[in-house]
Amino acid sequence: MEMADVDGSPVEETPINPTPDDSTATEIIGSPLSQSTYLAIWAISLVASFGIFFVYF
């Protein structure tokens, strides 16, 4: 069964998950640092921000 618009012209069906073409695809770039390094930086930043908060407030 083909769907039709209000004026009777056929409606084009678009796929639910269209595949991106090469011009819009994004590449995942590998990180030079490991996940544990980022976690350590985050933890140090968290402790520093709490320290600044308690000192000034």
N, C-alpha and C positions, 0 to 999 in steps of 0.2 A: 504494500500500500504506500503510495507516494504522497507526501504531505504537500499541501498547496497553501499559498499565502492568501490573504483576504481577497485580493483581486483575481485569484485563480492561477497566478504564476507559480511554478514549482519552487520549493524552498530548498536551498542547498544545505545538505547535512554537514556539520563540522564534526570532526572526530573529538572524542572526549579528552584524550591525551595526545595531542598532536606532537609529532617528533620534531624537535628543533632542527633547522637547517644549519649548515656549517657557519653561516655568518652570525648567528645569534647564540651559538653554543659557547659556554664558558669553560675554561680549563681550570682544573684544580691544581694549584701550584704547591709543590711539596715545601714544607717548612724546614729551615736549617736547624731549628731548635726542637727539642723533644717536648712531649706533653708535660712531663714532670718539671721541666724548666719553666714553662709557662705557669704551672701550678705554684711553683715556688715564688715566682715574681708576683703572682696574684696574692699569695698569702702574706708576703712582706708588705705589699701595698695595703692590704687590709689592716694589718697590725699598725702600720704607720698612720693610716687615716683615723683609726680609733684613738691612737695616741694624740694626734692633733685635736681631735674632737674633745677628748677629756681635758686636755691642757687649756684650751681656749674657751670651753663652755663649762 
